[in-house]
Amino acid sequence: MKLHHQKHHQTYVNGLNAAEESYSKAETPKAKIALQPALKFNGGGHINHTLFWKNLAPANGDGGKLPDGPLKQAIERDFGSLEEFKKSFNAKTAAIQGSGWGWLGYNATTKKLEIVTTPNQDPLIQHAPIIGVDIWEHAFYLQYKNVKPDYLNAIWNVINFKEAEKRFVEASK
């Protein structure tokens, strides 16, 4: 994860800063529009990774422990159980072809938690992000090679459910 944080995430921050600088100097609408893909990709990479790091906690600390509370109640309401949620999340996220993100998002319209995926570095827009899992190979390849399901099964040991619950409580107000 150190490589992931210090190299990959930093690359998105650097790319976003460069795109924002170019955007501010662009003299025509056409030039500004041409910069939108770089802003979306690098901005999404920065937003997603910033949330991802907050999602993690040491396995020997708070990682992997879903306390009784509003998030646990919502997961049980919307998925039946924590284990059913993990199973559904892992299946949907493992099915991403190429790179992307798996999300537990809160849908303010339905007032339910939903599993959503996004391609590449696209951030979650239509839902409030509660948990985001990076499924790009750079997130897991050094440890898990090309076995995404092993990575997805292991990630739950370090998910910071306390942080996720804070986001859920805020989103569901």
Biotite code that builds the C-alpha atoms (Angstrom):
import biotite.structure as struc

atoms = struc.array([
    struc.Atom([0.000, 0.000, 0.000], chain_id="A", res_id=1, res_name="MET", atom_name="CA", element="C"),
    struc.Atom([2.951, 2.337, 0.528], chain_id="A", res_id=2, res_name="LYS", atom_name="CA", element="C"),
    struc.Atom([3.787, 2.164, -3.201], chain_id="A", res_id=3, res_name="LEU", atom_name="CA", element="C"),
    struc.Atom([0.107, 2.596, -4.025], chain_id="A", res_id=4, res_name="HIS", atom_name="CA", element="C"),
    struc.Atom([-0.146, 5.715, -1.842], chain_id="A", res_id=5, res_name="HIS", atom_name="CA", element="C"),
    struc.Atom([3.204, 7.357, -2.554], chain_id="A", res_id=6, res_name="GLN", atom_name="CA", element="C"),
    struc.Atom([3.403, 6.660, -6.281], chain_id="A", res_id=7, res_name="LYS", atom_name="CA", element="C"),
    struc.Atom([-0.037, 6.028, -7.771], chain_id="A", res_id=8, res_name="HIS", atom_name="CA", element="C"),
    struc.Atom([-2.091, 8.455, -5.706], chain_id="A", res_id=9, res_name="HIS", atom_name="CA", element="C"),
    struc.Atom([0.617, 11.106, -5.984], chain_id="A", res_id=10, res_name="GLN", atom_name="CA", element="C"),
    struc.Atom([0.531, 10.762, -9.766], chain_id="A", res_id=11, res_name="THR", atom_name="CA", element="C"),
    struc.Atom([-3.184, 11.671, -9.742], chain_id="A", res_id=12, res_name="TYR", atom_name="CA", element="C"),
    struc.Atom([-2.520, 14.677, -7.512], chain_id="A", res_id=13, res_name="VAL", atom_name="CA", element="C"),
    struc.Atom([0.282, 15.860, -9.800], chain_id="A", res_id=14, res_name="ASN", atom_name="CA", element="C"),
    struc.Atom([-1.855, 15.297, -12.899], chain_id="A", res_id=15, res_name="GLY", atom_name="CA", element="C"),
    struc.Atom([-4.781, 17.162, -11.379], chain_id="A", res_id=16, res_name="LEU", atom_name="CA", element="C"),
    struc.Atom([-2.595, 20.107, -10.406], chain_id="A", res_id=17, res_name="ASN", atom_name="CA", element="C"),
    struc.Atom([-1.140, 20.280, -13.924], chain_id="A", res_id=18, res_name="ALA", atom_name="CA", element="C"),
    struc.Atom([-4.586, 20.039, -15.562], chain_id="A", res_id=19, res_name="ALA", atom_name="CA", element="C"),
    struc.Atom([-5.993, 22.741, -13.270], chain_id="A", res_id=20, res_name="GLU", atom_name="CA", element="C"),
    struc.Atom([-3.076, 25.030, -14.082], chain_id="A", res_id=21, res_name="GLU", atom_name="CA", element="C"),
    struc.Atom([-3.527, 24.455, -17.813], chain_id="A", res_id=22, res_name="SER", atom_name="CA", element="C"),
    struc.Atom([-7.260, 25.024, -17.465], chain_id="A", res_id=23, res_name="TYR", atom_name="CA", element="C"),
    struc.Atom([-6.716, 28.366, -15.730], chain_id="A", res_id=24, res_name="SER", atom_name="CA", element="C"),
    struc.Atom([-4.402, 29.446, -18.568], chain_id="A", res_id=25, res_name="LYS", atom_name="CA", element="C"),
    struc.Atom([-6.614, 28.168, -21.395], chain_id="A", res_id=26, res_name="ALA", atom_name="CA", element="C"),
    struc.Atom([-7.774, 31.062, -23.517], chain_id="A", res_id=27, res_name="GLU", atom_name="CA", element="C"),
    struc.Atom([-10.666, 29.506, -25.411], chain_id="A", res_id=28, res_name="THR", atom_name="CA", element="C"),
    struc.Atom([-13.674, 27.383, -24.488], chain_id="A", res_id=29, res_name="PRO", atom_name="CA", element="C"),
    struc.Atom([-12.387, 24.713, -26.881], chain_id="A", res_id=30, res_name="LYS", atom_name="CA", element="C"),
    struc.Atom([-9.062, 24.554, -25.002], chain_id="A", res_id=31, res_name="ALA", atom_name="CA", element="C"),
    struc.Atom([-10.891, 24.280, -21.665], chain_id="A", res_id=32, res_name="LYS", atom_name="CA", element="C"),
    struc.Atom([-13.154, 21.508, -22.976], chain_id="A", res_id=33, res_name="ILE", atom_name="CA", element="C"),
    struc.Atom([-10.101, 19.619, -24.241], chain_id="A", res_id=34, res_name="ALA", atom_name="CA", element="C"),
    struc.Atom([-8.777, 19.515, -20.650], chain_id="A", res_id=35, res_name="LEU", atom_name="CA", element="C"),
    struc.Atom([-11.928, 17.987, -19.148], chain_id="A", res_id=36, res_name="GLN", atom_name="CA", element="C"),
    struc.Atom([-10.843, 14.325, -19.556], chain_id="A", res_id=37, res_name="PRO", atom_name="CA", element="C"),
    struc.Atom([-7.582, 15.035, -17.678], chain_id="A", res_id=38, res_name="ALA", atom_name="CA", element="C"),
    struc.Atom([-9.480, 16.846, -14.935], chain_id="A", res_id=39, res_name="LEU", atom_name="CA", element="C"),
    struc.Atom([-12.005, 13.992, -14.616], chain_id="A", res_id=40, res_name="LYS", atom_name="CA", element="C"),
    struc.Atom([-9.382, 11.224, -14.628], chain_id="A", res_id=41, res_name="PHE", atom_name="CA", element="C"),
    struc.Atom([-6.887, 12.823, -12.266], chain_id="A", res_id=42, res_name="ASN", atom_name="CA", element="C"),
    struc.Atom([-9.523, 14.518, -10.114], chain_id="A", res_id=43, res_name="GLY", atom_name="CA", element="C"),
    struc.Atom([-11.431, 11.250, -9.786], chain_id="A", res_id=44, res_name="GLY", atom_name="CA", element="C"),
    struc.Atom([-8.219, 9.403, -8.969], chain_id="A", res_id=45, res_name="GLY", atom_name="CA", element="C"),
    struc.Atom([-7.459, 11.892, -6.210], chain_id="A", res_id=46, res_name="HIS", atom_name="CA", element="C"),
    struc.Atom([-11.009, 11.945, -4.800], chain_id="A", res_id=47, res_name="ILE", atom_name="CA", element="C"),
    struc.Atom([-11.356, 8.147, -4.883], chain_id="A", res_id=48, res_name="ASN", atom_name="CA", element="C"),
    struc.Atom([-7.967, 7.454, -3.329], chain_id="A", res_id=49, res_name="HIS", atom_name="CA", element="C"),
    struc.Atom([-8.453, 10.040, -0.597], chain_id="A", res_id=50, res_name="THR", atom_name="CA", element="C"),
    struc.Atom([-11.611, 8.212, 0.455], chain_id="A", res_id=51, res_name="LEU", atom_name="CA", element="C"),
    struc.Atom([-9.923, 4.810, 0.015], chain_id="A", res_id=52, res_name="PHE", atom_name="CA", element="C"),
    struc.Atom([-7.158, 5.601, 2.524], chain_id="A", res_id=53, res_name="TRP", atom_name="CA", element="C"),
    struc.Atom([-9.722, 6.692, 5.105], chain_id="A", res_id=54, res_name="LYS", atom_name="CA", element="C"),
    struc.Atom([-11.545, 3.399, 4.465], chain_id="A", res_id=55, res_name="ASN", atom_name="CA", element="C"),
    struc.Atom([-8.602, 1.400, 5.776], chain_id="A", res_id=56, res_name="LEU", atom_name="CA", element="C"),
    struc.Atom([-7.567, 0.566, 9.332], chain_id="A", res_id=57, res_name="ALA", atom_name="CA", element="C"),
    struc.Atom([-5.095, -1.960, 10.722], chain_id="A", res_id=58, res_name="PRO", atom_name="CA", element="C"),
    struc.Atom([-6.464, -5.496, 10.987], chain_id="A", res_id=59, res_name="ALA", atom_name="CA", element="C"),
    struc.Atom([-5.192, -5.656, 14.559], chain_id="A", res_id=60, res_name="ASN", atom_name="CA", element="C"),
    struc.Atom([-7.013, -2.424, 15.401], chain_id="A", res_id=61, res_name="GLY", atom_name="CA", element="C"),
    struc.Atom([-10.384, -1.250, 14.098], chain_id="A", res_id=62, res_name="ASP", atom_name="CA", element="C"),
    struc.Atom([-10.011, -2.886, 10.696], chain_id="A", res_id=63, res_name="GLY", atom_name="CA", element="C"),
    struc.Atom([-12.695, -5.347, 9.697], chain_id="A", res_id=64, res_name="GLY", atom_name="CA", element="C"),
    struc.Atom([-14.945, -4.771, 12.686], chain_id="A", res_id=65, res_name="LYS", atom_name="CA", element="C"),
    struc.Atom([-18.490, -3.630, 11.964], chain_id="A", res_id=66, res_name="LEU", atom_name="CA", element="C"),
    struc.Atom([-19.865, -2.339, 15.258], chain_id="A", res_id=67, res_name="PRO", atom_name="CA", element="C"),
    struc.Atom([-23.518, -2.381, 16.168], chain_id="A", res_id=68, res_name="ASP", atom_name="CA", element="C"),
    struc.Atom([-25.056, 0.844, 14.961], chain_id="A", res_id=69, res_name="GLY", atom_name="CA", element="C"),
    struc.Atom([-26.772, 2.576, 12.058], chain_id="A", res_id=70, res_name="PRO", atom_name="CA", element="C"),
    struc.Atom([-24.481, 1.200, 9.322], chain_id="A", res_id=71, res_name="LEU", atom_name="CA", element="C"),
    struc.Atom([-24.812, -2.400, 10.497], chain_id="A", res_id=72, res_name="LYS", atom_name="CA", element="C"),
    struc.Atom([-28.590, -2.007, 10.707], chain_id="A", res_id=73, res_name="GLN", atom_name="CA", element="C"),
    struc.Atom([-28.720, -0.562, 7.175], chain_id="A", res_id=74, res_name="ALA", atom_name="CA", element="C"),
    struc.Atom([-26.501, -3.317, 5.748], chain_id="A", res_id=75, res_name="ILE", atom_name="CA", element="C"),
    struc.Atom([-28.696, -5.971, 7.358], chain_id="A", res_id=76, res_name="GLU", atom_name="CA", element="C"),
    struc.Atom([-31.846, -4.206, 6.109], chain_id="A", res_id=77, res_name="ARG", atom_name="CA", element="C"),
    struc.Atom([-30.614, -3.790, 2.531], chain_id="A", res_id=78, res_name="ASP", atom_name="CA", element="C"),
    struc.Atom([-28.544, -6.970, 2.071], chain_id="A", res_id=79, res_name="PHE", atom_name="CA", element="C"),
    struc.Atom([-29.778, -9.422, 4.719], chain_id="A", res_id=80, res_name="GLY", atom_name="CA", element="C"),
    struc.Atom([-26.447, -9.715, 6.543], chain_id="A", res_id=81, res_name="SER", atom_name="CA", element="C"),
    struc.Atom([-22.874, -8.488, 6.474], chain_id="A", res_id=82, res_name="LEU", atom_name="CA", element="C"),
    struc.Atom([-21.786, -11.745, 4.832], chain_id="A", res_id=83, res_name="GLU", atom_name="CA", element="C"),
    struc.Atom([-24.408, -11.421, 2.079], chain_id="A", res_id=84, res_name="GLU", atom_name="CA", element="C"),
    struc.Atom([-23.343, -7.826, 1.503], chain_id="A", res_id=85, res_name="PHE", atom_name="CA", element="C"),
    struc.Atom([-19.662, -8.840, 1.190], chain_id="A", res_id=86, res_name="LYS", atom_name="CA", element="C"),
    struc.Atom([-20.566, -11.690, -1.160], chain_id="A", res_id=87, res_name="LYS", atom_name="CA", element="C"),
    struc.Atom([-22.613, -9.381, -3.425], chain_id="A", res_id=88, res_name="SER", atom_name="CA", element="C"),
    struc.Atom([-20.036, -6.589, -3.278], chain_id="A", res_id=89, res_name="PHE", atom_name="CA", element="C"),
    struc.Atom([-17.168, -8.927, -4.119], chain_id="A", res_id=90, res_name="ASN", atom_name="CA", element="C"),
    struc.Atom([-19.038, -10.553, -7.017], chain_id="A", res_id=91, res_name="ALA", atom_name="CA", element="C"),
    struc.Atom([-20.051, -7.247, -8.586], chain_id="A", res_id=92, res_name="LYS", atom_name="CA", element="C"),
    struc.Atom([-16.635, -5.663, -8.068], chain_id="A", res_id=93, res_name="THR", atom_name="CA", element="C"),
    struc.Atom([-14.686, -8.698, -9.317], chain_id="A", res_id=94, res_name="ALA", atom_name="CA", element="C"),
    struc.Atom([-16.734, -8.552, -12.531], chain_id="A", res_id=95, res_name="ALA", atom_name="CA", element="C"),
    struc.Atom([-15.250, -5.164, -13.459], chain_id="A", res_id=96, res_name="ILE", atom_name="CA", element="C"),
    struc.Atom([-13.367, -5.661, -16.697], chain_id="A", res_id=97, res_name="GLN", atom_name="CA", element="C"),
    struc.Atom([-10.150, -3.718, -16.605], chain_id="A", res_id=98, res_name="GLY", atom_name="CA", element="C"),
    struc.Atom([-9.859, -1.032, -13.974], chain_id="A", res_id=99, res_name="SER", atom_name="CA", element="C"),
    struc.Atom([-12.389, 0.638, -11.762], chain_id="A", res_id=100, res_name="GLY", atom_name="CA", element="C"),
    struc.Atom([-13.892, 0.919, -8.309], chain_id="A", res_id=101, res_name="TRP", atom_name="CA", element="C"),
    struc.Atom([-16.422, -0.984, -6.240], chain_id="A", res_id=102, res_name="GLY", atom_name="CA", element="C"),
    struc.Atom([-18.596, 1.142, -3.986], chain_id="A", res_id=103, res_name="TRP", atom_name="CA", element="C"),
    struc.Atom([-21.058, 0.862, -1.187], chain_id="A", res_id=104, res_name="LEU", atom_name="CA", element="C"),
    struc.Atom([-23.082, 3.988, -1.829], chain_id="A", res_id=105, res_name="GLY", atom_name="CA", element="C"),
    struc.Atom([-26.064, 5.588, -0.181], chain_id="A", res_id=106, res_name="TYR", atom_name="CA", element="C"),
    struc.Atom([-28.909, 6.440, -2.554], chain_id="A", res_id=107, res_name="ASN", atom_name="CA", element="C"),
    struc.Atom([-30.620, 9.511, -1.088], chain_id="A", res_id=108, res_name="ALA", atom_name="CA", element="C"),
    struc.Atom([-33.690, 8.980, -3.298], chain_id="A", res_id=109, res_name="THR", atom_name="CA", element="C"),
    struc.Atom([-34.415, 5.411, -2.191], chain_id="A", res_id=110, res_name="THR", atom_name="CA", element="C"),
    struc.Atom([-32.764, 5.866, 1.232], chain_id="A", res_id=111, res_name="LYS", atom_name="CA", element="C"),
    struc.Atom([-30.956, 2.558, 0.728], chain_id="A", res_id=112, res_name="LYS", atom_name="CA", element="C"),
    struc.Atom([-27.415, 1.310, 0.477], chain_id="A", res_id=113, res_name="LEU", atom_name="CA", element="C"),
    struc.Atom([-26.474, 0.047, -2.977], chain_id="A", res_id=114, res_name="GLU", atom_name="CA", element="C"),
    struc.Atom([-23.460, -1.626, -4.535], chain_id="A", res_id=115, res_name="ILE", atom_name="CA", element="C"),
    struc.Atom([-22.228, 0.400, -7.489], chain_id="A", res_id=116, res_name="VAL", atom_name="CA", element="C"),
    struc.Atom([-19.177, 0.143, -9.727], chain_id="A", res_id=117, res_name="THR", atom_name="CA", element="C"),
    struc.Atom([-17.452, 2.864, -11.694], chain_id="A", res_id=118, res_name="THR", atom_name="CA", element="C"),
    struc.Atom([-14.917, 2.471, -14.503], chain_id="A", res_id=119, res_name="PRO", atom_name="CA", element="C"),
    struc.Atom([-11.392, 3.830, -14.435], chain_id="A", res_id=120, res_name="ASN", atom_name="CA", element="C"),
    struc.Atom([-11.096, 6.698, -11.939], chain_id="A", res_id=121, res_name="GLN", atom_name="CA", element="C"),
    struc.Atom([-14.659, 7.895, -12.269], chain_id="A", res_id=122, res_name="ASP", atom_name="CA", element="C"),
    struc.Atom([-15.871, 9.065, -8.867], chain_id="A", res_id=123, res_name="PRO", atom_name="CA", element="C"),
    struc.Atom([-19.207, 8.053, -7.430], chain_id="A", res_id=124, res_name="LEU", atom_name="CA", element="C"),
    struc.Atom([-21.595, 10.865, -8.375], chain_id="A", res_id=125, res_name="ILE", atom_name="CA", element="C"),
    struc.Atom([-25.183, 9.608, -7.997], chain_id="A", res_id=126, res_name="GLN", atom_name="CA", element="C"),
    struc.Atom([-24.659, 8.135, -4.515], chain_id="A", res_id=127, res_name="HIS", atom_name="CA", element="C"),
    struc.Atom([-22.908, 9.264, -1.360], chain_id="A", res_id=128, res_name="ALA", atom_name="CA", element="C"),
    struc.Atom([-19.781, 7.094, -1.111], chain_id="A", res_id=129, res_name="PRO", atom_name="CA", element="C"),
    struc.Atom([-19.687, 5.006, 2.067], chain_id="A", res_id=130, res_name="ILE", atom_name="CA", element="C"),
    struc.Atom([-16.964, 2.470, 1.170], chain_id="A", res_id=131, res_name="ILE", atom_name="CA", element="C"),
    struc.Atom([-14.817, 2.508, -1.965], chain_id="A", res_id=132, res_name="GLY", atom_name="CA", element="C"),
    struc.Atom([-12.494, -0.288, -3.045], chain_id="A", res_id=133, res_name="VAL", atom_name="CA", element="C"),
    struc.Atom([-9.850, 0.289, -5.695], chain_id="A", res_id=134, res_name="ASP", atom_name="CA", element="C"),
    struc.Atom([-9.896, -2.586, -8.190], chain_id="A", res_id=135, res_name="ILE", atom_name="CA", element="C"),
    struc.Atom([-7.094, -1.301, -10.409], chain_id="A", res_id=136, res_name="TRP", atom_name="CA", element="C"),
    struc.Atom([-4.255, -3.815, -10.609], chain_id="A", res_id=137, res_name="GLU", atom_name="CA", element="C"),
    struc.Atom([-1.910, -1.383, -8.866], chain_id="A", res_id=138, res_name="HIS", atom_name="CA", element="C"),
    struc.Atom([-4.038, -1.834, -5.727], chain_id="A", res_id=139, res_name="ALA", atom_name="CA", element="C"),
    struc.Atom([-3.489, -5.566, -5.420], chain_id="A", res_id=140, res_name="PHE", atom_name="CA", element="C"),
    struc.Atom([-1.112, -7.024, -8.008], chain_id="A", res_id=141, res_name="TYR", atom_name="CA", element="C"),
    struc.Atom([2.088, -7.081, -5.927], chain_id="A", res_id=142, res_name="LEU", atom_name="CA", element="C"),
    struc.Atom([0.439, -9.137, -3.209], chain_id="A", res_id=143, res_name="GLN", atom_name="CA", element="C"),
    struc.Atom([-2.413, -10.969, -4.953], chain_id="A", res_id=144, res_name="TYR", atom_name="CA", element="C"),
    struc.Atom([-1.134, -11.144, -8.561], chain_id="A", res_id=145, res_name="LYS", atom_name="CA", element="C"),
    struc.Atom([-4.135, -11.439, -10.875], chain_id="A", res_id=146, res_name="ASN", atom_name="CA", element="C"),
    struc.Atom([-6.475, -13.024, -8.320], chain_id="A", res_id=147, res_name="VAL", atom_name="CA", element="C"),
    struc.Atom([-8.976, -10.235, -7.658], chain_id="A", res_id=148, res_name="LYS", atom_name="CA", element="C"),
    struc.Atom([-11.266, -12.429, -5.525], chain_id="A", res_id=149, res_name="PRO", atom_name="CA", element="C"),
    struc.Atom([-8.465, -13.051, -3.006], chain_id="A", res_id=150, res_name="ASP", atom_name="CA", element="C"),
    struc.Atom([-7.831, -9.310, -2.730], chain_id="A", res_id=151, res_name="TYR", atom_name="CA", element="C"),
    struc.Atom([-11.529, -8.598, -2.331], chain_id="A", res_id=152, res_name="LEU", atom_name="CA", element="C"),
    struc.Atom([-11.919, -11.254, 0.365], chain_id="A", res_id=153, res_name="ASN", atom_name="CA", element="C"),
    struc.Atom([-8.901, -9.885, 2.255], chain_id="A", res_id=154, res_name="ALA", atom_name="CA", element="C"),
    struc.Atom([-9.832, -6.192, 2.001], chain_id="A", res_id=155, res_name="ILE", atom_name="CA", element="C"),
    struc.Atom([-12.656, -6.689, 4.505], chain_id="A", res_id=156, res_name="TRP", atom_name="CA", element="C"),
    struc.Atom([-10.055, -7.385, 7.211], chain_id="A", res_id=157, res_name="ASN", atom_name="CA", element="C"),
    struc.Atom([-8.845, -3.795, 6.951], chain_id="A", res_id=158, res_name="VAL", atom_name="CA", element="C"),
    struc.Atom([-12.029, -1.884, 6.132], chain_id="A", res_id=159, res_name="ILE", atom_name="CA", element="C"),
    struc.Atom([-12.568, 0.924, 8.617], chain_id="A", res_id=160, res_name="ASN", atom_name="CA", element="C"),
    struc.Atom([-16.268, 0.483, 9.307], chain_id="A", res_id=161, res_name="PHE", atom_name="CA", element="C"),
    struc.Atom([-16.227, 3.277, 11.912], chain_id="A", res_id=162, res_name="LYS", atom_name="CA", element="C"),
    struc.Atom([-15.209, 5.748, 9.200], chain_id="A", res_id=163, res_name="GLU", atom_name="CA", element="C"),
    struc.Atom([-17.797, 4.265, 6.836], chain_id="A", res_id=164, res_name="ALA", atom_name="CA", element="C"),
    struc.Atom([-20.477, 4.658, 9.479], chain_id="A", res_id=165, res_name="GLU", atom_name="CA", element="C"),
    struc.Atom([-19.601, 8.354, 9.909], chain_id="A", res_id=166, res_name="LYS", atom_name="CA", element="C"),
    struc.Atom([-20.118, 8.878, 6.175], chain_id="A", res_id=167, res_name="ARG", atom_name="CA", element="C"),
    struc.Atom([-23.350, 6.874, 6.244], chain_id="A", res_id=168, res_name="PHE", atom_name="CA", element="C"),
    struc.Atom([-24.782, 8.852, 9.175], chain_id="A", res_id=169, res_name="VAL", atom_name="CA", element="C"),
    struc.Atom([-23.879, 12.146, 7.459], chain_id="A", res_id=170, res_name="GLU", atom_name="CA", element="C"),
    struc.Atom([-25.336, 11.038, 4.102], chain_id="A", res_id=171, res_name="ALA", atom_name="CA", element="C"),
    struc.Atom([-28.582, 9.740, 5.587], chain_id="A", res_id=172, res_name="SER", atom_name="CA", element="C"),
    struc.Atom([-29.461, 12.912, 7.527], chain_id="A", res_id=173, res_name="LYS", atom_name="CA", element="C"),
])
